Amino acid sequence: MSDFVHLHVHSEYSLLDGLPHPKDLAARAAELQQPALALTDHGAMFAAIEFYDACKAKNIKPIIGIEAYLAKRSMKDRDAKEDRNSYHLLLLAENNVGYQNLLKIVSAAELQGFYYYPRVDYDFLAQHSAGLLCTSGCPSGQVPRLLTDGRREDARRALGWFRDVFPDRFYVELQEHGIAELANLNKDLIALAREFNLPLIATNDAHYLRPEDAGAQDILLCIQTNTVVTDPKRMRMDGSDYYLKSSDEMHAVWCQVPEALSNTLRVAERCNLDLDFKGYHLPIFPVPEGFTAETYLRHLCEQGLREYYPHGNATARERLEYELGIIHRMGFDTYFLIVWDLVRAAKEKNIWYNVRGSAAGSIAAYCAGITNLDPLQHRLIFERFLNPGRISMPDIDLDFQDDRRQELIEYTVQKYGRENVAQIVTFGTLGAKAAIRDVGRALD
C-alpha cells in the first residue's frame, strides 16, 4: 500500500483545465495502490459526488475539497486594479460539517463574490472554517506569493492568521513540478513551518493521469481559453509534470523532507466524510391543523374521487386505496403534497401547466388534481410511475409556460425560504463531434 496520498487533483469539471474523468482518476489511484485521493477543483465542486462514487467503487478513500479563490479585500469589492487577482487556498472537508461549509463557501463565492473568479473573503472563511483542513496552497497562495515578492513579515502575519483560524488544521504546502523557481520558495516555506511549528505536506497538481497526456491537456486548455496552440501569449503549463505521480516518484522528489509525504496520510486519516445518501430529505410541508401529511393527501384524494366518480366506482376506490398505501409506505406523502401545492398555485394564478410522463398512471395524482388524465379510462399502470419493488423517488415532470415560470419560482422561494430552494444545472460535455471541431480550431 502506498505511503503517499494525492491531495491535489483537478477533474474535468475544473473551471480551468482538468482532463481525466473521476472514474479514470480512481482507477489510476487504485493501480498505484494509493489508499486515498482528493479532488480540489478551482472554486467549484461540480464533480464531487461523481468523484466520491468513483473512488468508493475502487475502494479508494475519497477526500472532497476545493482550491478556493481568496479575495485580497472583501469579496464584494470589485476594483480592477485591487481585486482582479485573488489568492489560491486549498480546503479539504475533514467531516460532514466541513463538507457543508464547503458548500456554503462555493455558493457564496459564486453568488456574492464573483469577480473574474468565484471569490470568498477572510471574514466568510473564518465564519465557515469548522470541519475544514486548510493548507497554504500552491505558489499562487497568499503566503507563497508574499514570500516570492520578498514580503517575509507579511507572509508571517498571514501564516499566523491561518494558524489561528484553523487550529491544528493548517498545513504548509510544498510543490515542485520541475520548476526551478520553486526551490527557494520551498526553502522559505519549510523555514516558516519550523518557526510556527506547523506540519508540512507535499502535493502535486494532477491535471492529467500520465506524462504522455500533457499534450492533450494543453489542447484542452486552448479550447477552454479560446486560444490556439501557436499563440505565444496564451495560457500554458510548463512541462509534463502535472500528472498523478506514484509514491516512489514523490519520494524521489521529497526525500529530504519525508514527513511532508507521511503527513498526507495523516490528512487522509483525518478526513472521514459520509456522502452515501440514505433515505430522502423532503421539505416540511405545512398541513392544516388536525392533519398529517398522510391524512391531508387522503383528504384531497377523497375530494377528487367524489368529484371525478360522482356515482361511485369500486375499481377507482380499490386503486386509490392501493396507491395511497404504497405512497405512504414509501414515505412520499409530502412529495405529493409539494407537487399538488405547485399545481394549485399555478391554477390560482391562471398559469398554464402540464404534467408529463408516467405520473399520468397514478389515480392518486389524478384525484388530487395534479394530473388531468383518468388512468382507469386509458388503462395506465401505476407501477410504471411508482414501483414498491424499486425504491426511488417519484418523478412528476411539471411544465409551466415559460413567460410566467419565474412566478412559480418566486412562490416556491417565499413558501420554503430562499436558502432552501435551488435551481439545477445541466453539465455540457465534449462529445466526439464537438471535440474534433474544437481540437481542429485549437490546433489552428
C-alpha positions as CSV (number, residue, x, y, z in Angstrom):
1,M,0.0,0.0,0.0
2,S,1.3,3.5,-0.9
3,D,2.6,5.7,1.9
4,F,1.6,8.9,0.0
5,V,-1.8,10.3,-0.8
6,H,-2.6,12.7,-3.6
7,L,-4.3,15.8,-2.1
8,H,-4.4,18.0,-5.1
9,V,-6.3,16.5,-8.1
10,H,-8.3,18.5,-10.6
11,S,-11.0,16.8,-12.5
12,E,-12.5,17.5,-15.9
13,Y,-15.1,19.8,-14.2
14,S,-12.4,22.3,-13.1
15,L,-13.0,25.9,-14.0
16,L,-9.6,25.7,-15.8
17,D,-8.3,22.6,-17.4
18,G,-8.5,19.2,-15.8
19,L,-8.5,16.3,-18.3
20,P,-9.3,12.9,-16.6
21,H,-12.8,11.7,-15.7
22,P,-13.3,10.8,-12.0
23,K,-13.5,7.1,-12.9
24,D,-10.1,7.3,-14.6
25,L,-8.6,9.1,-11.5
26,A,-9.9,6.5,-9.1
27,A,-8.8,3.6,-11.4
28,R,-5.3,5.1,-11.6
29,A,-5.1,5.7,-7.9
30,A,-6.0,2.0,-7.3
31,E,-3.4,1.0,-9.8
32,L,-0.8,3.0,-7.9
33,Q,-2.1,1.3,-4.7
34,Q,-2.8,4.7,-3.1
35,P,-5.3,4.5,-0.2
36,A,-7.0,7.9,-0.8
37,L,-7.4,10.6,-3.3
38,A,-8.5,14.3,-3.0
39,L,-10.5,16.3,-5.5
40,T,-9.7,20.0,-5.4
41,D,-11.3,21.8,-8.4
42,H,-10.8,25.5,-8.8
43,G,-13.6,27.3,-7.0
44,A,-16.2,24.6,-7.7
45,M,-17.4,21.2,-6.5
46,F,-19.2,20.1,-9.7
47,A,-17.6,16.7,-9.8
48,A,-17.7,16.0,-6.0
49,I,-20.5,13.3,-6.0
50,E,-19.3,11.6,-9.1
51,F,-15.8,11.5,-7.8
52,Y,-16.9,10.2,-4.4
53,D,-18.8,7.4,-6.0
54,A,-16.0,6.5,-8.4
55,C,-13.5,6.3,-5.5
56,K,-15.8,4.2,-3.4
57,A,-16.2,1.8,-6.3
58,K,-12.4,1.3,-6.4
59,N,-12.1,1.1,-2.6
60,I,-10.2,4.4,-2.6
61,K,-11.0,6.8,0.2
62,P,-12.4,10.0,-1.4
63,I,-11.4,13.4,0.1
64,I,-13.5,16.3,-1.1
65,G,-12.1,19.8,-1.2
66,I,-11.7,22.9,-3.3
67,E,-8.9,25.2,-4.4
68,A,-10.7,28.3,-3.4
69,Y,-10.1,31.9,-4.6
70,L,-9.4,34.2,-1.6
71,A,-10.2,37.8,-2.2
72,K,-7.5,40.2,-1.2
73,R,-10.1,42.5,0.4
74,S,-13.8,41.9,0.8
75,M,-15.4,39.5,-1.7
76,K,-17.8,42.3,-2.6
77,D,-15.0,44.7,-3.6
78,R,-14.6,44.9,-7.4
79,D,-11.8,47.2,-8.3
80,A,-9.9,46.1,-11.5
81,K,-6.5,47.0,-10.0
82,E,-7.0,45.8,-6.5
83,D,-9.3,42.8,-6.7
84,R,-8.8,41.1,-10.0
85,N,-6.0,38.8,-8.8
86,S,-7.1,36.5,-6.0
87,Y,-5.0,34.2,-3.8
88,H,-5.5,30.4,-4.1
89,L,-6.3,28.4,-1.0
90,L,-6.7,24.6,-0.5
91,L,-9.6,23.5,1.7
92,L,-10.4,19.9,2.5
93,A,-13.5,18.5,4.2
94,E,-12.5,16.8,7.4
95,N,-16.1,15.6,8.1
96,N,-19.7,16.3,7.1
97,V,-19.6,19.7,8.9
98,G,-16.7,20.7,6.8
99,Y,-18.5,19.4,3.7
100,Q,-21.5,21.6,4.5
101,N,-19.1,24.6,5.0
102,L,-17.5,23.9,1.6
103,L,-20.9,24.1,0.0
104,K,-21.6,27.4,1.7
105,I,-18.2,28.7,0.7
106,V,-18.5,27.9,-3.0
107,S,-22.1,29.1,-3.1
108,A,-21.2,32.5,-1.5
109,A,-18.2,32.8,-3.8
110,E,-20.4,32.4,-6.9
111,L,-23.4,34.4,-5.7
112,Q,-21.7,37.2,-3.8
113,G,-18.0,37.2,-4.5
114,F,-17.7,36.5,-8.2
115,Y,-15.3,38.9,-9.9
116,Y,-13.3,37.2,-12.7
117,Y,-13.3,34.2,-10.3
118,P,-15.7,32.9,-7.6
119,R,-14.1,34.5,-4.5
120,V,-14.5,34.2,-0.8
121,D,-13.0,36.6,1.8
122,Y,-11.3,36.3,5.1
123,D,-14.4,37.0,7.3
124,F,-16.6,34.5,5.5
125,L,-13.8,31.9,5.6
126,A,-13.3,32.3,9.3
127,Q,-17.1,32.0,10.0
128,H,-17.2,28.7,8.0
129,S,-13.9,27.2,9.0
130,A,-15.3,24.4,11.2
131,G,-14.6,20.9,9.9
132,L,-12.1,22.1,7.3
133,L,-8.4,21.4,6.9
134,C,-6.5,24.2,5.2
135,T,-3.1,24.5,3.5
136,S,-1.0,27.4,2.5
137,G,-1.8,26.5,-1.1
138,C,0.1,26.4,-4.4
139,P,2.6,29.1,-5.5
140,S,-0.5,31.3,-6.1
141,G,-1.5,31.1,-2.4
142,Q,-1.1,34.2,-0.2
143,V,1.8,33.1,1.9
144,P,3.9,31.7,-1.1
145,R,3.1,34.8,-3.2
146,L,4.2,37.1,-0.3
147,L,7.4,35.2,0.1
148,T,8.1,35.3,-3.6
149,D,7.6,39.1,-3.5
150,G,10.1,39.3,-0.7
151,R,7.5,40.4,1.9
152,R,8.5,38.0,4.6
153,E,6.9,39.8,7.5
154,D,3.6,40.0,5.7
155,A,3.9,36.3,5.0
156,R,4.5,35.6,8.7
157,R,1.4,37.6,9.6
158,A,-0.7,35.8,7.0
159,L,0.5,32.4,8.2
160,G,-0.4,33.4,11.8
161,W,-3.9,34.3,10.7
162,F,-4.5,30.9,9.1
163,R,-3.0,29.0,12.0
164,D,-5.4,30.8,14.4
165,V,-8.5,30.3,12.2
166,F,-7.6,26.6,11.6
167,P,-6.1,25.5,14.9
168,D,-4.4,22.1,14.5
169,R,-5.9,22.0,11.0
170,F,-3.5,24.1,9.0
171,Y,-0.6,22.7,6.9
172,V,2.3,24.3,5.0
173,E,2.1,23.0,1.4
174,L,5.1,22.3,-0.8
175,Q,5.1,21.8,-4.6
176,E,7.9,21.1,-7.1
177,H,6.7,20.4,-10.6
178,G,10.2,20.7,-12.1
179,I,10.1,24.5,-11.8
180,A,13.5,25.8,-10.7
181,E,12.0,29.0,-9.1
182,L,10.1,26.8,-6.5
183,A,13.3,25.6,-4.9
184,N,13.9,28.9,-3.0
185,L,10.2,29.2,-2.2
186,N,10.1,25.8,-0.7
187,K,13.1,26.6,1.5
188,D,11.3,29.7,2.8
189,L,8.1,27.7,3.4
190,I,10.0,25.0,5.3
191,A,11.7,27.6,7.5
192,L,8.3,29.2,8.3
193,A,6.7,25.9,9.1
194,R,9.6,25.1,11.5
195,E,9.2,28.6,13.1
196,F,5.5,28.3,13.6
197,N,5.7,24.6,14.5
198,L,3.3,23.7,11.6
199,P,3.2,20.4,9.7
200,L,4.4,20.2,6.1
201,I,2.7,18.4,3.3
202,A,3.9,17.8,-0.3
203,T,1.4,17.9,-3.1
204,N,1.4,17.5,-6.8
205,D,-1.2,19.1,-9.1
206,A,-2.7,16.3,-11.2
207,H,-4.4,17.8,-14.2
208,Y,-4.0,14.5,-16.2
209,L,-3.2,10.9,-15.5
210,R,0.2,10.2,-17.1
211,P,3.1,12.3,-18.6
212,E,2.1,11.5,-22.2
213,D,-1.3,13.1,-21.6
214,A,0.3,16.6,-21.3
215,G,-0.2,17.4,-25.0
216,A,-3.9,16.6,-24.9
217,Q,-4.4,18.6,-21.7
218,D,-2.6,21.6,-23.4
219,I,-5.0,21.4,-26.3
220,L,-7.9,21.3,-23.9
221,L,-6.5,24.4,-22.2
222,C,-6.5,26.1,-25.5
223,I,-10.2,25.1,-26.1
224,Q,-11.3,26.4,-22.7
225,T,-9.4,29.7,-23.0
226,N,-10.4,30.2,-26.7
227,T,-6.9,30.4,-28.0
228,V,-4.7,28.4,-30.4
229,V,-1.5,26.4,-29.7
230,T,0.6,28.8,-31.8
231,D,-0.3,31.8,-29.8
232,P,2.8,32.8,-27.8
233,K,0.8,34.7,-25.2
234,R,-1.7,32.0,-24.4
235,M,-2.1,30.4,-21.0
236,R,0.1,27.3,-20.8
237,M,1.5,25.0,-18.1
238,D,5.3,24.4,-18.2
239,G,6.5,20.8,-18.5
240,S,4.6,17.5,-18.3
241,D,4.8,17.1,-14.6
242,Y,1.2,17.7,-13.7
243,Y,0.1,14.1,-13.5
244,L,-0.9,11.5,-10.9
245,K,2.5,10.5,-9.6
246,S,3.4,7.3,-7.8
247,S,4.6,7.2,-4.2
248,D,8.1,6.3,-5.5
249,E,8.2,9.4,-7.8
250,M,7.1,11.6,-4.9
251,H,9.7,10.2,-2.6
252,A,12.4,10.8,-5.2
253,V,11.5,14.5,-5.1
254,W,10.9,14.9,-1.4
255,C,13.5,12.6,0.2
256,Q,14.9,15.4,2.2
257,V,11.6,16.2,3.9
258,P,9.9,12.7,4.2
259,E,7.5,14.0,6.8
260,A,5.8,16.1,4.1
261,L,4.8,12.9,2.4
262,S,3.8,10.9,5.5
263,N,1.7,13.8,6.6
264,T,-0.5,13.4,3.5
265,L,-1.5,10.0,5.0
266,R,-2.4,11.7,8.3
267,V,-4.5,14.2,6.4
268,A,-6.3,11.3,4.7
269,E,-6.9,9.6,8.1
270,R,-8.4,12.8,9.5
271,C,-10.8,13.2,6.6
272,N,-13.9,11.0,7.1
273,L,-16.8,12.0,5.0
274,D,-20.0,10.1,4.5
275,L,-21.9,11.1,1.4
276,D,-23.8,7.8,1.0
277,F,-27.3,9.1,0.5
278,K,-29.6,7.3,2.9
279,G,-33.3,7.9,2.5
280,Y,-34.9,11.2,1.4
281,H,-34.8,14.6,2.9
282,L,-38.0,16.3,1.8
283,P,-39.0,19.9,2.8
284,I,-41.5,20.2,5.6
285,F,-44.9,20.9,4.0
286,P,-47.3,22.8,6.3
287,V,-50.6,20.9,6.5
288,P,-53.8,22.3,8.1
289,E,-54.4,21.8,11.8
290,G,-55.6,18.3,12.7
291,F,-54.0,16.7,9.6
292,T,-50.7,14.8,9.0
293,A,-49.2,14.6,5.5
294,E,-50.7,11.2,5.1
295,T,-54.3,12.2,6.2
296,Y,-54.2,15.5,4.2
297,L,-53.2,13.8,1.0
298,R,-56.0,11.3,1.6
299,H,-58.4,14.2,2.2
300,L,-57.5,15.8,-1.1
301,C,-57.8,12.5,-3.0
302,E,-61.2,11.7,-1.4
303,Q,-62.5,15.1,-2.6
304,G,-61.3,14.3,-6.1
305,L,-62.7,10.8,-6.0
306,R,-66.2,12.1,-5.3
307,E,-65.8,14.8,-8.0
308,Y,-64.5,12.6,-10.8
309,Y,-66.6,9.5,-9.9
310,P,-69.8,11.0,-8.6
311,H,-71.8,7.8,-8.9
312,G,-69.1,5.7,-7.2
313,N,-66.6,3.4,-8.8
314,A,-65.4,0.3,-6.9
315,T,-62.4,-0.1,-9.2
316,A,-61.3,3.5,-8.6
317,R,-61.8,3.2,-4.9
318,E,-59.7,0.0,-4.8
319,R,-57.0,1.5,-6.9
320,L,-56.8,4.7,-4.8
321,E,-56.5,2.7,-1.6
322,Y,-53.7,0.6,-3.1
323,E,-51.8,3.7,-4.3
324,L,-52.2,5.7,-1.1
325,G,-50.9,2.7,0.8
326,I,-47.8,2.4,-1.4
327,I,-47.2,6.2,-1.3
328,H,-47.3,6.2,2.5
329,R,-45.2,3.1,3.0
330,M,-42.5,4.5,0.7
331,G,-42.6,7.9,2.5
332,F,-43.8,10.1,-0.3
333,D,-47.0,11.7,1.1
334,T,-45.1,15.0,1.5
335,Y,-43.7,14.8,-2.1
336,F,-47.2,14.5,-3.5
337,L,-48.4,17.5,-1.4
338,I,-45.5,19.7,-2.6
339,V,-46.3,19.0,-6.2
340,W,-50.1,19.4,-5.6
341,D,-49.4,22.8,-4.0
342,L,-47.3,24.0,-7.0
343,V,-50.1,22.9,-9.3
344,R,-52.7,24.6,-7.1
345,A,-50.7,27.8,-7.2
346,A,-50.4,27.7,-11.0
347,K,-54.2,27.3,-11.2
348,E,-54.9,30.2,-8.9
349,K,-52.5,32.4,-10.9
350,N,-54.0,31.2,-14.2
351,I,-50.6,30.0,-15.3
352,W,-50.7,27.2,-17.9
353,Y,-49.1,24.0,-16.8
354,N,-48.8,20.4,-18.0
355,V,-47.7,17.1,-16.3
356,R,-45.6,14.8,-18.5
357,G,-44.5,11.2,-18.0
358,S,-45.5,8.2,-16.0
359,A,-47.3,10.2,-13.3
360,A,-50.4,10.0,-15.5
361,G,-50.7,6.4,-14.4
362,S,-51.5,7.5,-10.8
363,I,-55.1,7.8,-9.7
364,A,-53.9,9.5,-6.5
365,A,-52.3,12.2,-8.7
366,Y,-55.5,12.4,-10.8
367,C,-57.8,12.7,-7.8
368,A,-55.6,15.2,-6.1
369,G,-55.8,17.4,-9.2
370,I,-52.2,17.1,-10.2
371,T,-52.8,15.3,-13.5
372,N,-55.8,15.7,-15.8
373,L,-55.9,12.2,-17.3
374,D,-58.1,9.3,-15.9
375,P,-55.7,6.4,-15.7
376,L,-58.5,3.9,-15.5
377,Q,-60.1,5.1,-18.7
378,H,-56.8,4.9,-20.5
379,R,-55.6,1.7,-18.8
380,L,-52.4,3.3,-17.4
381,I,-50.3,1.3,-14.9
382,F,-49.3,2.9,-11.6
383,E,-46.2,0.8,-11.2
384,R,-44.6,2.5,-14.2
385,F,-44.7,5.6,-12.0
386,L,-44.0,4.3,-8.5
387,N,-42.9,0.7,-8.1
388,P,-42.7,-0.6,-4.5
389,G,-40.1,-3.2,-5.7
390,R,-37.8,-0.4,-6.8
391,I,-37.1,2.2,-4.2
392,S,-36.6,5.5,-5.9
393,M,-38.1,9.0,-5.7
394,P,-41.3,9.5,-7.8
395,D,-40.7,11.9,-10.7
396,I,-43.6,14.2,-11.6
397,D,-42.5,16.3,-14.5
398,L,-44.2,19.7,-14.5
399,D,-44.1,22.2,-17.4
400,F,-45.1,25.8,-16.9
401,Q,-45.5,28.5,-19.5
402,D,-42.1,30.0,-20.0
403,D,-43.0,33.6,-19.7
404,R,-44.6,33.1,-16.2
405,R,-42.3,30.4,-14.9
406,Q,-40.5,32.9,-12.7
407,E,-43.7,33.5,-10.8
408,L,-43.8,29.8,-9.7
409,I,-40.1,30.0,-8.7
410,E,-40.8,33.1,-6.5
411,Y,-43.8,31.3,-5.0
412,T,-41.6,28.4,-4.0
413,V,-38.9,30.7,-2.6
414,Q,-41.5,32.5,-0.5
415,K,-43.0,29.3,0.8
416,Y,-39.9,27.3,1.7
417,G,-37.3,30.1,2.1
418,R,-34.6,31.3,-0.3
419,E,-31.9,29.3,1.4
420,N,-33.9,26.1,0.8
421,V,-34.6,26.5,-2.9
422,A,-32.2,25.8,-5.7
423,Q,-32.3,25.6,-9.5
424,I,-30.4,22.7,-11.1
425,V,-27.9,22.8,-13.8
426,T,-27.1,20.6,-16.8
427,F,-23.5,19.9,-17.4
428,G,-22.3,20.2,-21.0
429,T,-19.8,17.5,-22.1
430,L,-17.4,17.5,-25.0
431,G,-18.8,14.8,-27.4
432,A,-16.8,13.3,-30.3
433,K,-18.1,15.7,-33.0
434,A,-17.6,18.8,-30.9
435,A,-14.2,17.5,-29.8
436,I,-12.9,17.1,-33.3
437,R,-14.2,20.6,-34.3
438,D,-12.7,22.3,-31.2
439,V,-9.4,20.5,-31.4
440,G,-9.1,21.5,-35.0
441,R,-9.7,25.1,-34.1
442,A,-7.2,24.9,-31.2
443,L,-4.5,23.4,-33.5
444,D,-5.2,26.3,-35.9
